[in-house]
Amino acid sequence: MSVPKKIYRHPDILGAGAKKRRQLKGQQKVEAVMHEFKHGTLHSGGGGKVTNPKQAIAIAMSEAGLSKPKHKKGNPRKINPGF
């Protein structure tokens, strides 16, 4: 699945790209953020342009929700049954 072209069309101001990316999910959001970084229109939360690729990846993973730790599934009472 590719990202719709209308996501890439926004003015180069703080927050404009983030508003367009809200409708995307997961990998599409990462792709859109990295596209903005490549074209020099990605802004950090403080307002400055992002120039470090590692920072761009961190922003992409955070927005896509991929930087969150995975939780164990199961009954919490059965974690330590022999006490």
N, C-alpha and C positions, 0 to 999 in steps of 0.2 A: 504494500500500500504506500502510495506516495502522498506527499503533503500537497493540499490544494494550492494553486498559484496565488490565490487572493490572500493567503496568510503572509506572503512575502511583501505585499504592497502596503507599506505604512510609512508615515513620516519618521525622520530620524530624530525623534524626541523621546525622552525618558518615559517608559511605560507603554508606548504605542505598540510595540511588538508583543509585550506580555498580554495585552488585552486580546490581540488576535490569536494568541496561542491557547487561550482558555479552552477552546472547543476540542483541541487535539488530545490524544491519549498516548501514553507510553513512548514508544519508539518514534512516533511521528513528531512528538514534542521535542525530543532530543535532536532529530534531524532539522527541525525548524530553528532551534537555538544555534546549532552549529553553522547553519546557513547564514544567520544574522552575524555571527562572529566573523565568518569568512569575508563578509561584505562590509564589516566595520560598523554595523548599526546596533550591536548588542551593548546594552548598558547594565551596569551593576546596580545594586540597591541604593548605593550612595549617589548615583547620578553620573559617574564617570564612565567613559567607554572602556570596555573590556579588551585588554591587549594580550593577556596571558592565556594560551590555549587550555592550560589546566584549570583556570578559573572558569572558562567557558564550559568545560566538561562538568565541573561541579555544579554550575547553575543549571545545566541541562538535566543532570541526574536528579537534582533536588526538585525541579519543577515537574518532572515526570513521575516523581514518587518512587524512583528506583534506588534512592540512597538510604531508604529506611530498612532497618533490620527485619528479618523474617521472624515471625513468632512461632513457637512450638504449638502444635495442636494437641488437644487431648484434655482429659479431665485433670484439673489441678490437684485433686485429692489423691490421685493415683501416682503422683510423681514419686513420693516417698511412702509406700504402703507399710513398710515394716518398722514402726517406731515403738 
